[in-house]
Amino acid sequence: MLIYKKCPYCKSTKLSIFTVKNNISLSKCKNCQLVFMNPMFDKLELKKIYKKYFTSMNEIGQISYGYKDYEQSRSKNNMKKYYFDWFKKYAVIGGVVLDIGCGTGTFLECLKHESYKVYGLEVSNQAWKYLEEKKIPYFKVSTSKANLKKYDNIVLIDTLEHLNSPFKDLSKIYKSLKSGGFLFIETINIDPISKYPSLIDKWTGISPVHLFYWGEDVLINILTKIGFQIISIKKSPKITLKFFSVIINNLKKILFLLSIRKIFNKRINLNNNISFSRLFDISKNLQTIRIIAKKN
């Protein structure tokens, strides 16, 4: 385990405990607001943790992680549905794309059929056979070790939270983009949980494979200092904070109704006629942030 006495980004010693859940502890820097696992699993421990990440659900303590069927979860239909419009709105059309943390390469496979020249980067050997079957050229090493060339578009979908050296990696990504190229990031958004910490016990974002937890201000600060121009910011789902505020405003009523048998099967007449079970589903769901940044 790696123990941080200083913030891994700004080097401030002003750290506080953000939360501890099933032996996974998160620290928060009081200076730059970065949230990160501390102590953090080292590379050897992470290698064991990721051993069956793509093929089965795993558990550490009471925290589940991994995929029962990664290929099905990241199907072509799903990748097109959730990412195509977002990507194609700003991407250099027909350009060279590097997907860092590309998994089994389904997103790149889709782009390949759209006349993009695609490359992947994936350190897990569980994914390599799929990349080879799809005839996608890829790097087998980490971003810091890869001999990257120049790319029009670089993508990190559900990857940034997994990286153990994200600041160095983002700097290298900037250097690897062509002038006028775009960086596409989707990652966990910690902001709603920071605002409503009482809901963290129900939140599924804490995982042994998530090393860093990103908020809008922190991520924008890091990217702009590297040299990126922020083009677009999108948070998902948009209704999250509205649901959270309903929970807080009706907390006494909710605590009272928790004692009623089979409460999860009943609707409660809250301010917006929102079902109680749906409110708790919202608190469990991962909230994400999408950022598109440009290298001028």
C-alpha positions in Angstrom: 0.0 0.0 0.0 1.1 3.5 -0.8 0.5 6.0 2.0 0.3 9.7 1.0 1.2 12.3 3.6 1.0 15.0 0.9 -1.5 15.6 -1.9 -0.2 13.7 -5.0 -1.1 16.7 -7.1 -0.4 20.0 -5.3 1.8 18.5 -2.6 -0.1 20.1 0.3 0.1 18.4 3.6 -3.4 19.6 4.5 -5.3 16.3 4.1 -8.5 15.2 5.7 -10.4 11.9 5.7 -13.2 12.1 3.1 -14.7 8.7 4.0 -13.8 5.1 5.0 -15.9 2.4 3.4 -15.1 -1.4 3.8 -11.5 -0.7 4.6 -11.1 1.6 1.6 -10.1 5.1 2.8 -10.4 8.3 0.8 -8.5 11.4 1.6 -9.3 15.0 0.5 -6.8 17.7 -0.1 -8.0 20.9 1.6 -5.9 23.0 -0.8 -6.9 21.7 -4.3 -9.9 19.6 -3.2 -8.6 16.4 -4.9 -10.1 13.2 -3.5 -8.0 10.0 -3.7 -7.6 6.6 -2.2 -5.2 6.8 0.8 -3.6 4.4 1.5 -3.6 3.4 -2.2 -3.1 -0.1 -3.6 0.4 -0.4 -5.2 1.0 -1.8 -8.7 1.5 -5.4 -7.5 -1.7 -5.3 -5.5 -3.6 -3.8 -8.4 -2.4 -6.5 -10.7 -4.0 -9.1 -8.4 -7.2 -7.0 -8.1 -7.5 -6.8 -11.9 -6.8 -10.5 -12.6 -10.4 -11.3 -13.6 -11.8 -7.8 -14.0 -13.1 -8.4 -17.5 -14.7 -11.8 -17.0 -16.3 -11.9 -13.5 -17.7 -9.9 -10.7 -15.2 -9.7 -7.8 -15.4 -8.5 -4.2 -13.1 -6.9 -1.7 -14.8 -6.6 1.7 -18.4 -5.9 0.7 -17.4 -3.9 -2.4 -18.1 -5.5 -5.8 -16.2 -4.6 -8.9 -15.5 -5.9 -12.4 -17.8 -7.2 -15.2 -19.7 -10.4 -15.6 -19.5 -9.9 -19.3 -17.5 -6.9 -20.4 -18.2 -7.4 -24.1 -22.0 -7.4 -23.5 -21.8 -4.4 -21.1 -19.7 -2.5 -23.7 -21.6 -3.6 -26.7 -21.6 -1.7 -30.0 -25.2 -0.6 -29.4 -24.3 0.8 -26.0 -21.1 2.5 -27.1 -22.9 4.2 -30.0 -25.9 5.2 -27.9 -23.9 6.8 -25.1 -20.8 8.1 -26.8 -21.1 8.6 -30.5 -23.0 12.0 -30.5 -20.8 13.3 -27.8 -17.6 12.3 -29.6 -18.5 13.2 -33.1 -19.8 16.7 -32.2 -16.2 18.0 -31.8 -13.9 15.2 -33.0 -11.6 15.8 -36.0 -13.6 13.8 -38.5 -11.8 10.9 -40.0 -8.7 11.6 -37.9 -6.4 9.5 -35.8 -7.9 8.3 -32.5 -6.2 6.9 -29.5 -8.4 5.3 -26.8 -6.5 5.0 -23.5 -8.0 2.2 -21.4 -9.8 0.9 -24.4 -10.8 -2.4 -22.9 -11.8 -4.9 -25.6 -11.9 -2.1 -28.2 -15.6 -1.9 -29.0 -15.7 1.9 -29.2 -12.7 1.9 -31.5 -14.3 -0.9 -33.6 -17.3 1.4 -34.1 -15.1 4.4 -35.1 -13.1 2.2 -37.5 -16.3 1.7 -39.5 -16.7 5.5 -39.6 -13.3 5.9 -41.4 -11.3 6.9 -38.3 -7.8 5.5 -38.0 -7.8 3.9 -34.5 -5.3 2.8 -31.9 -5.9 1.5 -28.4 -3.9 1.3 -25.2 -4.8 -1.4 -22.7 -2.6 -3.0 -20.1 -4.9 -5.9 -19.2 -4.0 -9.1 -21.1 -7.6 -10.2 -20.7 -8.5 -7.7 -23.4 -5.7 -8.3 -25.9 -7.3 -11.3 -27.7 -10.4 -9.2 -28.4 -8.3 -6.3 -29.8 -6.4 -8.7 -32.0 -9.7 -10.3 -33.2 -11.0 -6.9 -34.1 -7.7 -6.0 -35.8 -7.1 -2.9 -33.7 -3.5 -1.9 -33.2 -2.8 -1.3 -29.5 -0.2 -0.6 -26.9 0.2 -3.2 -24.1 2.0 -0.8 -21.7 0.9 2.2 -19.5 0.6 5.7 -21.0 3.9 6.7 -19.3 5.8 3.8 -21.0 4.0 3.8 -24.4 5.8 5.2 -27.5 2.9 7.5 -28.4 2.9 9.4 -31.7 0.6 12.3 -32.6 -3.2 12.0 -32.6 -6.2 14.1 -33.6 -8.4 12.7 -30.9 -7.6 11.0 -27.6 -10.3 9.3 -25.5 -10.4 8.3 -21.8 -13.8 6.8 -21.1 -14.1 5.5 -17.5 -10.3 5.4 -17.4 -9.0 8.5 -15.5 -10.2 7.2 -12.1 -8.2 4.0 -12.7 -4.8 5.7 -13.4 -2.1 5.6 -10.7 -0.3 8.6 -12.2 -3.0 10.7 -13.9 -1.2 14.0 -13.8 1.9 12.8 -15.6 -0.4 10.9 -18.0 -2.5 14.0 -18.8 0.7 16.0 -19.5 1.9 13.3 -21.9 -1.5 13.1 -23.6 -1.3 16.9 -24.2 2.1 16.5 -25.9 0.7 13.6 -27.9 -2.2 15.6 -29.4 -1.8 17.4 -32.6 -2.4 21.1 -32.6 -6.2 21.6 -32.7 -6.7 18.1 -31.4 -9.3 17.1 -28.8 -9.3 15.2 -25.5 -12.5 13.4 -24.5 -12.9 12.5 -20.8 -15.7 10.7 -19.0 -15.1 9.9 -15.4 -16.8 9.7 -12.0 -18.1 13.0 -10.6 -17.5 13.2 -6.9 -19.1 16.7 -6.6 -22.7 15.5 -5.6 -21.3 13.3 -2.9 -19.1 16.1 -1.6 -22.2 18.3 -1.4 -24.3 15.6 0.3 -21.8 13.4 2.3 -24.7 11.7 4.2 -25.4 9.7 1.0 -22.0 8.2 0.6 -22.9 4.9 2.2 -25.4 4.2 -0.6 -23.0 5.4 -3.4 -21.4 2.7 -5.5 -18.5 4.8 -6.8 -16.0 3.6 -4.2 -14.1 0.7 -5.7 -10.7 -0.9 -5.2 -9.9 0.0 -8.9 -10.9 3.7 -8.5 -7.8 5.5 -7.3 -8.8 9.1 -7.9 -12.2 10.7 -7.6 -12.7 13.8 -9.8 -14.8 16.9 -9.4 -15.4 19.6 -12.0 -13.2 22.4 -10.5 -10.3 20.1 -9.8 -10.3 18.5 -13.2 -10.6 21.9 -15.0 -7.8 23.3 -12.9 -5.5 20.5 -13.8 -6.3 20.5 -17.5 -6.0 24.3 -17.9 -2.6 24.3 -16.1 -1.3 21.7 -18.6 -2.4 24.0 -21.4 -5.8 22.6 -22.5 -8.7 24.8 -23.5 -12.0 23.6 -22.0 -14.6 23.3 -24.8 -17.5 21.4 -23.2 -18.6 20.2 -19.7 -21.5 17.9 -19.2 -22.7 16.2 -16.0 -24.9 13.1 -15.9 -27.6 12.5 -14.9 -28.7 16.1 -14.9 -31.5 15.4 -12.4 -29.1 14.1 -9.7 -28.9 17.2 -7.5 -32.6 17.8 -7.7 -33.2 14.3 -6.3 -30.6 14.8 -3.7 -32.2 18.0 -2.5 -35.6 16.3 -2.3 -34.0 13.6 0.0 -32.4 16.3 2.3 -35.6 18.3 2.5 -37.6 15.3 3.4 -35.1 13.6 5.6 -37.2 13.4 8.7 -40.1 11.9 6.8 -37.8 9.3 5.1 -36.3 8.3 8.5 -39.7 7.8 9.9 -40.9 5.8 6.9 -37.9 3.6 7.0 -39.4 1.7 9.9 -42.5 0.8 7.9 -42.5 -2.8 6.6 -41.9 -3.2 2.8 -41.3 0.5 2.4 -39.3 0.0 -0.7 -42.4 -1.2 -2.6 -44.5 1.9 -1.7 -44.6 5.4 -3.1 -44.2 8.3 -0.8 -45.9 11.6 -1.4 -42.8 13.8 -1.3 -42.5 17.3 -2.8 -42.3 16.1 -6.3 -44.3 12.9 -6.0 -41.0 10.9 -6.4 -41.0 7.3 -5.3 -38.9 6.5 -2.3 -37.2 3.5 -4.0 -36.3 5.7 -6.9 -34.7 8.2 -4.6 -32.4 5.6 -3.2 -31.6 4.2 -6.7 -30.4 7.7 -7.6 -28.1 7.9 -4.6 -26.6 4.5 -5.7 -26.0 5.4 -9.3 -22.7 6.7 -10.5 -22.7 10.4 -11.5 -20.3 11.2 -14.3 -18.7 14.3 -15.7 -17.7 14.6 -19.4 -15.1 17.1 -20.4 -13.9 17.9 -23.9 -10.7 19.9 -24.0 -8.7 21.2 -27.0 -5.0 21.7 -27.6 -4.5 25.0 -29.4 
